[in-house]
Amino acid sequence: MRLKDKVALITGGGSGIGYHTSLLFAKEGASVAVVDINDDAGKNTVQEIEKASGKAVYVHADISKASDCENMVKVAEETYGALHIVFNNAGISHANDDDAINTSEDVWDLTMAVNVKGVFLGCKYGIPALRRAGGGSIINTASFVASLGAATPQLAYTASKGAVLSMTRELATIHARENIRVNALCPGPLRTELLMKYLNTEEKKQRRLVHIPMGRFGEAEEIAYAVLYLASDESSFVTGTNFLVDGGITAAYVTPE
Ligand code: NAD
């Protein structure tokens, strides 16, 4: 088992990448603190892990709130005695996120509060716990849009993921000598609820697919395996990376027909 005796905290564990990563981590031997604001979804993840004889606890937290983030780390540590892995994964893509002219200040602020401040708070409270455990691995979910601009605008989301990527590099540098690794996971377009709600017509889907050399959306399970690598000791010399799992989208200038 690749995460035997490890304790992991996963935000957004109720759906998509977080859901599949929670299940995979538990299968690989980790005890998992599943964090979400959607209690039904988060509890369902825990139930599925327990059904498969894994160990998990659900913690309600809105990652944009400091007290919630402090509590989620506390529950993980108190329940399992230590914390070794923090997967700062929860994020939002607001339906009214648009270009600079049409994005409201509210949408901008909410996106930054969840996608950027949420990762900051996960680190603020997670890093002292990893220190207490003698080190660990933090994985922050950014996106391929941290590296590429799109003509279909989502300005707040794109800016938020750029912030996650640059914050990750600095965190990795600061904490490298404490045996704490910090990597940014940058998924390409995935067939999860978050993106399918946004690309809600066949035309919009095709407009995005045309850029992906593999010609398909990624699956959340395919991202979970990348997170597993970054979380495990197999990636012991990997820190500060922009870890792209994107079907080749950032490699391509023109994609095959
Ligand atoms: P998803 O919508 O399927 O799941 C996100 C989960 O986060 C949900 O369970 C939701 O309830 C939870 N969440 C939302 N706001 C929260 C908050 N304030 N506090 C706690 N939990 C909260 O999304 P997904 O596709 O699995 O995306 C996960 C991450 O991957 C996000 O950061 C997203 O930006 C990023 N990402 C997704 C794609 C994609 O194509 N789906 C591509 C690149 C990056």
Residues whose N, C-alpha, C, O or C-beta is under 5 A from the ligand:
A	BS01	NAD	G12 G14 S15 G16 I17 G18 V35 D36 I37 N38 A61 D62 I63 S64 N89 A90 G91 I92 V114 T141 A142 S143 F144 P187 G188 P189 L190 T192 E193 L194 L195
